[in-house]
Amino acid sequence: MKNSVKYFGIVLLVLFGFQVQAQQRDLDNFRPLDQRGIHMFEAPKDTISTFDGVRVRVGGASTIQFQSLSHQTTGQWTDADGNPQGLAEIGSNFNLPTANLDLDVQLFSGVRMHLRTYLSSRHHPEPYVKDGYIQIDALDFIAPGFMQDVMNHVTVKIGHMENNYGDAHFRRTDNAQAIYNPFVGNLIMDSFTTEVGAEIYYRHSGFLLMGGATNGKLNQSVTNPSAAGVSWLGKVGYDNFDFASPDDLRFRLTGSVYHTSQVPTTYLYSADRAGSRYYEVMELPGVHGFRSGRYNPNFGNEMTAFMINPFVKFGGLEFFGTYEIASGKRSNETSDRSFTQMSGELIYRFGMDENFYVGGRYNTVNGDDPSGVEIDINRVQVSAGWFMTKNILTKIEYVNQQYDGFRPNSRFHGGQFDGIMVEAAISF
């Protein structure tokens, strides 16, 4: 309790100390946390600096859902005493509210810091830091105009940060930051990880090239040095969007890769410590798994994943797609297993400033489960949303997810969950 009081006391002091700067909240090369950021991917690259001294932007998010889902299974299994078991009983009610705190600091011309703290999440009711990094878009801290011709196109990010594999993570819900996501849930195989590393970007005439490396660890430690290694990631793509003079037709296409072979465990599909949005679905009684509704292929320490993401927007109609192939194995396996994930979402935005939308998403995962069977998971989501202001979003979603191919003694055998989710999200 004392630690919580101290923590929130510090937050209040920060809010008070920088209230004068709240009139101008946007920083250089910054993706807004409100509705203006929903069609952005990487933070924009602008060579014009507005730096006139250290400036701190205090932001955050708060989100809550009303859940009315039901689940079922045809699987049959028993407990340690031989008694038949079933899924946990769930009903309709509100989920635990989640909250984020964001500190973004313009440290110098072309140099910015980001820090996100989960104040509360499904997995952790207590505050903890999600990630933090420094972003360098100019080298004026060395000398004014130093390597300016190069840095006009180059961005460097360094830190324990959300790694830029694929484009789907730009549209996912990050704990309480749900305003970018037109749906309530993220993808079934939710590729998201925070690892210590660096990424270097080169952007010119709409083309994007990124290369990066991380230490492959979610929780940092100096123990077990023989298992330490490097994970590599890269992205190449094209985006015709011009922030200064946007066209009616927006087109973006990227391809990404993530490869690791030396780290103890691969975290790409299990690193989200905030938890999924579908609480307690397909869980056993008394077992409160925080990733319910998702699937982790459990590749162990060897894995290579590729993701292709097309994005097209014409007027109010937009399409975002995901095609992903991932393969790898655990230390006790002799050959690679592979998985394919596909997702397509079609959104129509309308009204003044496109403050209303309706949309649908189909998401499917197919591959070789560690149990030795080939499994399929299919999900349909239908959603509608209303931006009451650029900072406030309400949305309602119908979701239906079905499991096929699992063994008869698995809780997922013939499994299904479906129902309605209502979510309110605030982000500033």
C-alpha positions in Angstrom: 0.0 0.0 0.0 2.8 2.4 0.9 4.5 1.7 -2.4 1.3 2.4 -4.3 0.8 5.7 -2.5 4.4 6.8 -3.2 4.0 5.8 -6.9 0.8 7.8 -7.5 2.2 10.7 -5.5 5.1 10.8 -8.0 2.6 10.7 -10.8 0.6 13.6 -9.4 3.8 15.6 -9.0 4.8 15.0 -12.6 1.3 16.0 -13.8 1.4 19.2 -11.7 4.9 20.1 -12.6 4.3 19.9 -16.3 0.8 21.2 -16.5 2.0 24.4 -18.3 3.3 22.3 -21.2 0.0 20.5 -21.6 -1.1 23.2 -24.1 1.2 21.7 -26.8 1.1 18.0 -26.4 2.5 16.6 -29.6 6.2 16.0 -29.9 8.5 15.7 -32.9 8.2 12.4 -34.8 5.5 11.2 -32.5 2.5 8.9 -33.2 -0.5 10.4 -31.4 -2.2 8.2 -28.8 -5.7 9.3 -29.9 -7.8 8.8 -33.1 -5.2 10.7 -35.2 -2.8 7.7 -34.7 -5.0 4.9 -36.0 -3.7 4.9 -39.5 -0.1 5.4 -38.6 2.4 2.6 -38.3 6.0 3.6 -37.5 6.3 7.0 -35.9 6.4 9.7 -38.7 9.8 11.0 -39.9 10.0 14.8 -40.1 13.2 16.7 -40.5 11.8 19.9 -39.1 12.5 20.3 -35.4 10.4 22.3 -32.9 12.8 21.8 -30.0 13.2 24.7 -27.7 14.1 22.9 -24.5 13.3 19.7 -22.7 9.5 19.0 -23.0 7.6 16.2 -21.2 4.4 14.8 -22.5 2.3 12.9 -19.9 -0.3 10.6 -21.4 -2.2 7.5 -20.6 -5.1 5.2 -21.3 -8.0 3.6 -19.4 -10.2 0.8 -20.7 -13.0 -1.5 -19.5 -15.1 -4.2 -21.0 -18.5 -5.7 -20.4 -18.2 -9.4 -21.4 -21.0 -11.7 -22.2 -19.4 -14.9 -23.6 -20.1 -18.6 -23.3 -17.9 -21.5 -24.0 -18.2 -25.3 -24.6 -16.2 -28.4 -25.4 -16.6 -32.0 -26.3 -13.3 -33.0 -24.7 -13.3 -35.5 -21.9 -10.7 -35.5 -19.1 -10.5 -36.3 -15.4 -8.7 -34.8 -12.4 -6.0 -36.5 -10.4 -8.7 -38.5 -8.5 -10.4 -39.7 -11.7 -13.4 -37.4 -11.5 -14.7 -36.0 -14.8 -13.9 -32.4 -15.4 -15.3 -29.6 -17.5 -14.7 -25.9 -18.3 -14.9 -23.2 -15.7 -18.4 -21.6 -15.4 -18.5 -18.1 -16.7 -21.2 -15.5 -16.9 -21.8 -11.9 -18.0 -20.2 -9.0 -16.1 -17.5 -6.3 -16.2 -13.8 -7.2 -16.5 -11.0 -5.7 -14.5 -10.3 -2.1 -15.8 -6.9 -1.6 -17.2 -4.7 1.5 -17.3 -1.5 2.8 -18.8 0.8 5.7 -18.0 3.0 7.1 -20.8 5.9 9.5 -20.5 7.3 10.9 -23.7 10.2 13.3 -23.4 11.7 15.5 -26.1 15.3 15.5 -24.8 17.0 17.4 -27.7 16.5 18.3 -31.3 15.8 14.9 -32.9 16.1 12.9 -29.7 13.0 11.5 -27.9 12.4 9.1 -25.1 9.4 6.9 -24.5 8.3 5.0 -21.3 5.1 3.1 -20.9 4.0 1.7 -17.5 1.0 -0.7 -17.1 -0.7 0.8 -14.0 -3.0 -2.3 -13.9 -3.5 -5.2 -16.3 -5.2 -8.5 -16.4 -2.0 -10.3 -15.4 -0.6 -7.7 -13.0 -2.9 -5.6 -10.8 0.2 -3.7 -9.6 2.1 -1.2 -11.8 5.2 -2.3 -13.8 7.1 -0.9 -16.7 6.2 -2.4 -20.1 9.0 -0.8 -22.2 11.1 2.2 -22.8 13.4 3.4 -25.5 15.3 6.3 -27.0 14.6 7.4 -30.6 17.2 9.4 -32.5 16.2 11.2 -35.7 19.1 13.7 -35.8 22.7 13.9 -34.5 22.6 17.6 -33.5 23.7 16.6 -30.0 27.1 15.8 -31.5 27.2 19.0 -33.6 24.5 21.1 -35.3 23.8 19.5 -38.7 26.1 16.5 -38.1 25.5 13.9 -40.8 22.3 15.7 -41.7 22.0 14.3 -45.2 22.0 10.8 -43.8 19.8 11.5 -40.8 17.2 13.1 -43.0 16.3 9.5 -43.8 17.5 7.5 -40.8 15.9 6.7 -37.5 17.6 4.8 -34.6 15.7 3.2 -31.7 17.5 1.7 -28.7 16.0 0.2 -25.6 13.9 -2.5 -24.0 11.1 -2.0 -26.4 8.2 -3.4 -28.4 10.0 -4.9 -31.4 8.9 -4.0 -34.9 8.0 -7.4 -36.3 5.1 -7.1 -38.7 2.5 -4.4 -38.9 -0.2 -6.2 -36.9 1.3 -4.9 -33.6 0.5 -1.3 -34.6 -3.2 -2.1 -34.7 -3.4 -4.3 -31.6 -4.6 -3.5 -28.1 -1.6 -2.8 -25.7 -3.2 -3.3 -22.3 -5.3 -0.1 -21.9 -4.2 1.4 -25.2 -7.2 0.1 -27.2 -8.0 3.0 -29.4 -6.0 1.8 -32.4 -7.8 -1.5 -32.5 -11.1 -1.5 -34.3 -11.9 -4.8 -32.6 -11.8 -5.9 -29.0 -9.5 -8.9 -29.3 -6.0 -9.2 -30.9 -5.0 -12.0 -33.3 -5.1 -15.6 -32.2 -1.3 -16.0 -32.6 -0.5 -12.6 -31.1 3.1 -11.7 -32.3 4.3 -9.2 -29.8 7.4 -9.1 -27.7 9.5 -6.6 -25.7 13.3 -7.3 -25.8 16.4 -5.3 -25.3 17.9 -4.3 -28.7 18.2 -1.7 -31.4 16.5 -1.0 -34.7 17.8 1.2 -37.6 15.4 2.6 -40.1 16.0 4.0 -43.6 13.0 5.8 -45.2 13.0 7.6 -48.6 10.3 8.3 -51.1 7.8 6.0 -49.4 10.2 3.1 -49.1 11.1 1.6 -45.7 14.0 -0.6 -44.7 14.6 -1.7 -41.1 17.2 -4.0 -39.5 17.5 -4.8 -35.9 18.8 -7.2 -33.2 17.8 -8.1 -29.7 19.0 -10.3 -26.9 15.9 -12.4 -27.2 15.0 -12.1 -23.5 11.7 -10.9 -22.0 13.0 -10.8 -18.4 16.5 -9.5 -18.3 19.2 -11.4 -16.4 22.9 -12.1 -16.4 22.4 -15.7 -15.4 22.9 -18.7 -17.7 25.3 -16.9 -20.0 25.9 -20.0 -22.2 22.3 -19.7 -23.4 22.6 -16.0 -24.4 22.3 -15.2 -28.0 21.0 -12.7 -30.6 17.6 -12.5 -32.2 17.4 -10.8 -35.6 14.5 -8.9 -37.2 14.0 -7.0 -40.3 11.3 -5.2 -42.4 11.0 -3.9 -45.9 8.1 -2.1 -47.4 6.5 0.8 -49.2 3.9 3.3 -48.0 2.5 6.0 -50.4 1.1 8.1 -47.5 2.3 11.7 -47.3 1.4 13.3 -43.9 1.7 16.8 -45.5 -0.7 16.2 -48.4 -2.6 12.8 -48.0 -4.2 11.2 -51.0 -7.6 9.6 -51.1 -5.9 6.3 -51.9 -3.6 4.9 -49.2 -1.5 1.9 -49.9 1.1 0.1 -47.8 2.8 -3.2 -48.1 5.5 -4.6 -45.8 7.3 -7.9 -45.2 9.0 -8.8 -41.9 11.2 -11.5 -40.5 12.1 -12.5 -36.9 14.7 -15.2 -36.3 16.2 -16.7 -33.2 18.2 -19.8 -32.5 20.3 -19.3 -29.4 18.0 -18.0 -26.7 16.5 -20.3 -24.0 12.9 -19.6 -24.9 11.2 -17.8 -27.8 8.8 -15.2 -26.6 7.3 -13.9 -29.8 3.9 -15.4 -29.1 3.9 -15.4 -25.3 5.5 -12.0 -24.3 2.3 -10.0 -23.7 2.1 -9.8 -20.0 -1.0 -7.7 -20.1 -3.3 -10.6 -21.0 -6.0 -11.2 -23.6 -9.4 -9.5 -23.8 -11.5 -12.7 -23.6 -11.4 -13.4 -19.9 -11.6 -17.0 -18.7 -12.7 -18.6 -22.0 -11.8 -22.2 -22.5 -10.1 -22.3 -19.0 -10.4 -25.0 -16.3 -12.0 -24.3 -13.0 -9.7 -22.5 -10.7 -7.1 -21.9 -13.5 -6.9 -18.2 -14.4 -4.8 -18.2 -17.5 -4.3 -14.7 -18.7 -3.9 -15.5 -22.4 -7.2 -17.2 -22.9 -8.5 -17.3 -26.4 -5.0 -17.0 -27.9 -2.6 -19.8 -29.1 1.1 -20.1 -28.5 2.9 -22.7 -30.8 5.6 -23.2 -28.1 8.6 -23.3 -30.4 11.2 -23.2 -27.7 14.6 -21.7 -28.5 14.6 -22.1 -32.3 12.2 -20.2 -34.5 11.8 -18.2 -37.8 8.7 -16.2 -38.6 7.7 -14.2 -41.6 4.8 -11.8 -41.8 3.3 -9.9 -44.8 0.9 -7.1 -44.2 -1.1 -5.2 -47.0 -3.0 -2.1 -46.0 -5.3 -0.3 -48.4 -7.6 2.7 -47.6 -9.8 4.5 -50.1 -12.1 7.1 -48.7 -13.7 5.5 -45.6 -13.1 1.9 -46.7 -10.0 0.1 -45.6 -8.5 -3.4 -45.7 -5.7 -4.7 -43.5 -4.3 -8.2 -44.0 -1.9 -10.6 -42.2 -0.2 -13.6 -43.7 2.3 -15.2 -41.4 4.4 -18.4 -41.5 6.3 -19.5 -38.4 8.4 -22.6 -37.9 10.6 -23.9 -35.1 11.1 -26.6 -32.5 11.7 -27.2 -28.8 14.9 -28.7 -27.4 13.3 -32.2 -27.2 12.1 -32.2 -30.8 14.1 -33.5 -33.7 12.3 -31.6 -36.5 10.6 -28.3 -37.1 6.9 -27.7 -36.7 5.2 -25.0 -38.7 2.2 -22.8 -38.4 0.3 -20.5 -40.8 -1.8 -17.6 -39.6 -4.0 -15.6 -41.9 -6.2 -12.6 -41.1 -8.2 -10.2 -43.1 -10.2 -7.2 -41.8 -12.5 -4.9 -43.7 -13.5 -1.6 -42.0 -15.8 1.1 -43.2 -15.4 4.5 -41.5 -18.0 7.2 -41.9 -19.5 10.3 -40.4 -17.8 13.6 -39.6 -14.0 12.9 -39.2 -14.8 9.2 -39.7 -15.9 9.0 -36.1 -18.1 5.9 -36.8 -17.1 2.6 -38.2 -18.3 -1.0 -38.8 -16.1 -3.9 -39.7 -15.4 -7.6 -39.7 -12.3 -9.8 -39.3 -11.6 -13.4 -40.1 -8.6 -15.0 -38.4 -7.4 -18.6 -38.9 -4.4 -20.5 -37.5 -3.3 -23.9 -38.7 -0.3 -26.0 -37.8 1.4 -28.8 -35.9 0.6 -28.7 -32.2 3.3 -30.0 -29.7 0.9 -32.9 -28.8 1.5 -34.3 -32.3 -1.7 -33.4 -34.1 -2.6 -30.9 -36.7 -4.9 -28.3 -35.3 -7.1 -25.5 -36.7 -8.4 -22.4 -34.8 -10.9 -20.1 -36.6 -12.3 -16.8 -35.4 -14.9 -14.4 -36.7 -15.2 -10.9 -35.3 -17.9 -8.3 -36.2 -17.5 -4.9 -34.7 -18.9 -1.4 -34.6 -17.4 1.7 -33.0 -18.0 5.4 -32.2 -15.3 8.0 -31.5 -17.3 10.2 -29.1 -14.2 12.5 -29.2 -10.8 11.8 -30.6 -9.8 10.5 -27.2 -12.9 8.4 -26.4 -13.9 5.3 -28.2 -16.8 2.9 -27.5 -17.1 -0.3 -29.5 -19.2 -3.5 -29.5 -18.0 -6.8 -30.9 -19.5 -10.2 -31.7 -16.9 -13.0 -31.6 -17.0 -16.7 -32.5 -13.9 -18.9 -32.1 -13.8 -22.6 -32.9 -11.2 -25.2 -32.3 -10.7 -28.3 -34.4 -8.2 -31.2 -34.5 -7.2 -31.3 -30.8 -7.0 -34.6 -29.0 -10.2 -36.0 -27.3 -8.7 -35.5 -23.8 -8.0 -31.8 -24.5 -10.2 -29.0 -23.3 -10.0 -27.6 -26.8 -11.5 -30.7 -28.5 -14.6 -29.5 -30.3 -14.2 -26.3 -28.4 -15.9 -23.0 -29.1 -16.6 -19.7 -27.4 -18.9 -16.9 -28.7 -20.8 -13.9 -27.5 -20.7 -10.1 -27.2 -18.0 -7.8 -25.9 -18.6 -4.1 -25.2 -15.5 -1.9 -24.6 -14.9 1.7 -23.6 -11.5 3.1 -24.2 -9.9 6.5 -23.3 -6.5 7.5 -24.6 -4.7 10.9 -24.4 
